[in-house]
Amino acid sequence: MKNAPASYQPTKGAITKNYASDTTRLPPRLQRLARALLRGACTIRDLIDVIPSNNPAEYISRLREAYGLTIFCERVSFKTVDGNNSWHGKYHLTADDREKLTAILNGRADT
């Protein structure tokens, strides 16, 4: 794996509290994520296709941090094709989260 140049400073993404009242500045991936979550519970596998990203949990984290959302993650158990026990995440919005995300997408967030 390549190392990042010394001048590289990683960021937490394109959103901060300043973007809470301006959804035109909410990155398209986060807009798609928000809309998907508003349609109903989403598994990680669902979100990989929606965003698209190999790490949807990072984008969930960005929404949580920027807007004070809860966004629950349920652990769903399953057996792998090799017969091993495993689990994946399934994300759910609270009623409060639904109101906040709807307001964010409609440009009237108050955070």
N, C-alpha and C positions, 0 to 999 in steps of 0.2 A: 504494500500500500504506500502511496506517495505521501510525503509529509507536506502540510500546508506551508506556504511561504511565511517567513517571519512577520511580514507586515499584515498577514491575514488576521482579522478579528471576527470570530463567529458572532452572529447575532441571534436573537430569539425569534427572528422572522420579521415580517413587514408590518406587524400590528403592535400597537401600544395602546394605552388608555386614551391617547389623543385621537385615535381612529374610531372610538366608540360612537361618536355622533356623525360620522361621515362614512357611510357604507360604500360610497364610490371608491374609497381608499382601502376597503376590505379586500384583500387579494382574492382572485377568482376561486382558488382552491378552497379557501375558507367559506366563501359564499356557497359553493357546491356542498361542502360538508354541512353547513348550517341547514341548507334546504333538505338534505338527505335525512338529517336527524329530526327535522320537523315532520317528515313523512312517517317516521316510526323508528323503532329500535333497529340498529344496524350492527352487524358483525364486522370485525376487522376485515374479513374477506370482501364484504360488501363495499366497505370504504376504500379499499385498495383500488377498486374499479371506478368509484365515484370521483376520487380526488384528482388524478391518480397519484399514488405515492406508495413506496414500500414501507413507510412508517406512519400510518394514519394516527397513531397514538400521539405523535409529536404535534400534529395539527389540532387534535382534541385538547392537548395541553395548552396550546396557544389560545384557543377560545376560552378555556377555563381561566387562564391568567389575565387576559385582557378584559374580560367582561364579568368576572366573578361568578361564572357558571359552575354548577355541581357536576353535571353529566356523569351519571353512574356507569360503572363498568361491571357487568355481570360475568362471572366465570362460567362458561358453558363447557362441560366435560364431553369428550368424545374419544373414540379409539382411532389411532392412526391406521394407515393401510398395512402397517407392520404388526398391528395388534397391540401397540403400546397405548397406555392411558395418557391423555394430554388434555389441554383446554385452550379455548380461544375466548377473546373478549367480545361482549355484546353491549353496545352503548345505548343508554336510555336517558331521555331528558326528564327533568322534574317539571311540574306545572309552571313553576317560577322560571325555569330555564326556557320553556316554550314561549312564555310571554316576552322575556328578554330577547331571545333570538328573533322573534317576529318583529319586535320593535327595531332591532339592529338592521334587519334586512329591509325594513320600511323607512329607514333613515330617521328614526325618532328615539334612539337609545339615550338613556339618561344616566349613564355610568361615568 
